[in-house]
Amino acid sequence: MKDKEMARTTVDAQLAKLRKAKEALEKKEKELLARTNGKVIAKIVQLAKDNGITAAQIATALKGEKPKATKAKKATGKRGAVAPKYRNPANANETWTGRGKPPLWAKGLKDAGTLDTALITQQ
């Protein structure tokens, strides 16, 4: 029984020693990171000052948001109608602007290499 108790005490002592060493290493790690982070933050602050970047802009960037553009935005909404560019030679009522997915008749002409024959000429 004494051998088991002695073995148990030795294991407990070794575990306690390892835990103490682990805590010491974690403390050193925190100190090292604090020193390194301080240097990095100082560089970031200097870069921000040199480039006229505000703390609010940095906070926005850290949140993953895109900075607001200072340029004028393009007008959105419906665009004007586009005049047809192609007319179906087999049916004059069918036209295509040349934008978007082509109708079957235009696709057939394009595959045959004769789409230019369906161009609507300006008079």
N, C-alpha and C positions, 0 to 999 in steps of 0.2 A: 504494500500500500504506500509505503514511503516513496518508492521509485515513481509511482504515478503522480503523487503530489509534487515531487521534485521536478518531474518533467513538465507538469502543468505550470509550476511557478516559473520555470525557465522559458516556456513559450509565452507566458503572460509578460515576463520581463522583456523579452525580445520584441513583442508586439508594442509594448509601451515605448521602447527605445525607437522603434521604427516610426511610430506616430509622432514622437517628439521631433525626430529628424525631418519628417514630412512637413510639420508645422513650420520649422525653421526655414525650409526651402520655399514654402509658400510665402512666408514673410519677405524673404529676399527677392522673390519673383515680383511681388507687389511693389517693393521699393524700386527695383530696376525699371519696371513698367512706368511708374510714376515719373522717374527721371527722364526716360525716353519720351513719354507723352508730353511732358513739359516742353521739351525741345521742339517736338513736332508742332505743338500748338503755337509756340512762339513763331515758327516759320510760317504757319498758316495766317496768323494775325498780320505778320509783316507783308506777306503776299497780298492779303486783302487790302491793306492800307495802300500799298503800291499801285493796285489796280482799281481803287475806288469801289470796292465791294463792301456792302453793308452787312451787318450781322443778320438783318432780316432776310437778305438774299441767301446767305449761308444756311440759315434755318430752313428756308424753303427748299433749298437743294438737298439738305439732309433728309427732309421728309419725302424726297423722291418726286416732288412736283417740278414741273418745268417752269422756268422763269417767264414772266409775262413779257411779251415782245413789245418793244417801243415803236415798231413800225406800224403803219396803218394796215388794217386788215383788208383783205380782198372782199369785195361785195359778194354776198351770197344770195342765193335765191334762184329762181328760174331764169334761164338764159333765153335769148330770142330764138325764134325758129330758124332752122338752117334750110337753105334752098336745096332741093334735090340735085344730085350730081349725076346720077345714072337713071336711065329709063329702060324698062324691060322691052327688048325688041319684039317679043311675041305678044305683049299686052301693054299698050301705051299708058294705061291707067296705073301701072305699078312702077313706083320710083323708089330710089334709095339715096340717102344723103351721103353715103360713104362712111358714116360713123356707126359704131356699134356692130352688133352681129348682122352679117349680111343675110338678106332673104335667100331662099333656095335658088331662085333664078340667077341672082348675082353670084352666088357661090359656084354654081355650075359654069357660068361664064369665066369666073376667075380661075377655076380649076383647068378650064380649057385654054386659058391664056388669052381670052378675047374680051375681057371686061372693058377694055378701052373702047371697044366698038359701041358700048352702051352709054358712053359719055353724052351728056346733054350739052349741046353747043349753044353758046350765048349768041343771040342775034341782035 
